[in-house]
Amino acid sequence: MAGSARSRAPEALLAGEVMRRLAVTDVVLAQVHPADYPLPVFDDPDDDATPPPENARLIAGRLALQDGLVLVARERGAGAPALLLNALEWIAAIGGDAAFRRLVVALAIVGDRPVGGALCAQDLRTRLSALGAVVVTPTILLDRTAILDDATGRLARDHGASLDAGLDALLDHARALGRQG
């Protein structure tokens, strides 16, 4: 799940690289792209007269069926991007415990600077843990200026070891803690 609806955003390109790397494993893949699931701004929908958006229900339902999730985000103002936080708010409101409880999450953060990426990761780790997710370490922290080749959408430099270590941790944890059986 990428934290941007723009297809050429660094986090969307990195999400594509994650999908390519996981495609050679034995896992069943499903990608959630924010452009495919637009959501209104979350405003605490306690009013029963306003039905929650169908896209929030769809994402929450998809997450409830997963053992693991790679969340790819770009640091914004030393925190998580608003689009992603909005989606997490809706999913939590619609799916409650079922969407996040024991969901194994790997964080892949594209940072403008190392400390910003780390702060974004901490923001997401705190929120997801509070929702019942198991956030694995190591966090995949990549520098925006060096990670992706715009022409190919693949890793520009050899950041593969960092990415592979994070994905291996996700797969190990998801297999050990599998929610589906």
N, C-alpha and C positions, 0 to 999 in steps of 0.2 A: 504494500500500500504506500503510494507516494504522497508526499505532503504538498503537492502542487498540481493544479489542473492543467498547467502548460506542458505540452508534450516535449518541448526541447529544454525545459528547466533542468538544471543539474541533478536534482533529486529524482526527476522522472527518468532521466537517462541512467542514473545509477540503479533505479528500480528495474529497468530493463536488463542491466548487467546482472543483477541479482537473479532475475528470472532465467537468464541464459545459464548461469552457473548451477542453479538448482535443477534445471531441466535434465541434467545428466545424472541426477540422483534417482532414487526410487520413490520420491515424494510425488504426491498429486498436487499440482499447482493451480492456484486461482489468483488472479490479479484484480485488485480493486483500484481503479483509477478515478480520482475525484471528478474528472470531467464527465465520467459516465454516471455519476451519482450526485448531481448538484443538490445542495442543501441550503435552506434559508438560514439566516443568522439565528442561532439558538437564543431563546429568550424565556427560559424556564416555563415550559408549557404545562403549567398546573391547571389551566383552564380546559375542562373536558369538552368545551364547545369547539375547540380548534384541534382537529385531528393531526397527529404527528405526520411528517412527510414520509411517503412510501419508500423513498430512497434510504432513509434512516433505518426503516424496518428491514429492508433488503440487506444492507451492510451488516446490521446486527445479527440477522439470521445467518449470513455467510460466516461471520466470525464464530458464532456458536458452534458451527460444524467443523472448525479448524482446530488442529493441535498446536499450530505455530503461526506466527506472523512476523514478517520482516517489515518494519516501519521505517521508511526512508524519508528523512526530513532535512530541510535546509534551515540552518540557524537564522533567526530573525530577531534582531534586537536582544541578543544573548538569551533567547528563549525559543520555544517552539513556534512555528508559523500559525497564524490565526486560522487559516483554512483547516489545518489538521486539528487544532484544538476544538474548533466548531464541530467537526465530524465526531471527535471523541465525546463531546458533550451530548450530541444527539444519540450516538450509539449507546451510551450509558443510560440515557433517559428512556430509550426504547427497549434495549436488550437487557438492562440491569445486570445482575450477576452472570447470567448465562453467556453473555457475549464475551466477558473478560475472565471469569473465574478459571484459573489454572491455564489460561492461554499463554503459551510460551512466546515471548516477544524478543526479537533481536532488533536493536536500534542501529541504523546506519545514518550517520549525521554528516551532512555536507556543511562545513564551516567556512566562514570568511576569514576566520583566524582561529587558532587552536583553542583559546579560552572560550570563545563563543560557541563552538561546537560542543565543548564539554558542558557548558551551561544549558544548552538546548537539550542535551542528553539527560542531564539531571532533572530538568523540568519534566520531560516525558517519563523518565523512570519513576519519579514521585507520583505523577498522576496515574500511570498505568498500574503501579503497585497498589495504590489506594483502591483501584477498581478490581483488584484480585488477580491481575496478570502476574506472571513470573517473568521478569525482565532479566535476560541472561547477560553475563559478561564474557568476553570483553565487548564494549561498545565499539562499533566500527566508526572511527572518526577520520574523515577525509577532508583535505583542503580543497576548496572549490576551484582554486586557480590551477591545480595540478591533476585533478582526478580524471576528467573525461575529455576525450577527443571529440570535438563537435562534429567532425565528418563521419566518424564511425559509431559514436555513442558508446564506445568501449573505454576501459581504463587507459588513460594516456601514459602513465608511468606505472611502474610495477607496484601497485597497491594491492595486488592480488592476494598477497599473504595475509594482510589485515582483513580483507573482505572474507577470504576463505576461513580464517580463524573464527570470525563472528558467525558465519553460516554453519560451520561445524559445531559450534557451541549450541546454536539453535536446534540443529538436527538431533544432537545427543540428548538435550533436555526434552525436546518434544517426544522423542521415542521413549524416554524414561517416564515421562509424566503424562503420556497420551490421554487426552480427555475422552476420546471416542471409543475406548475399549480396553 
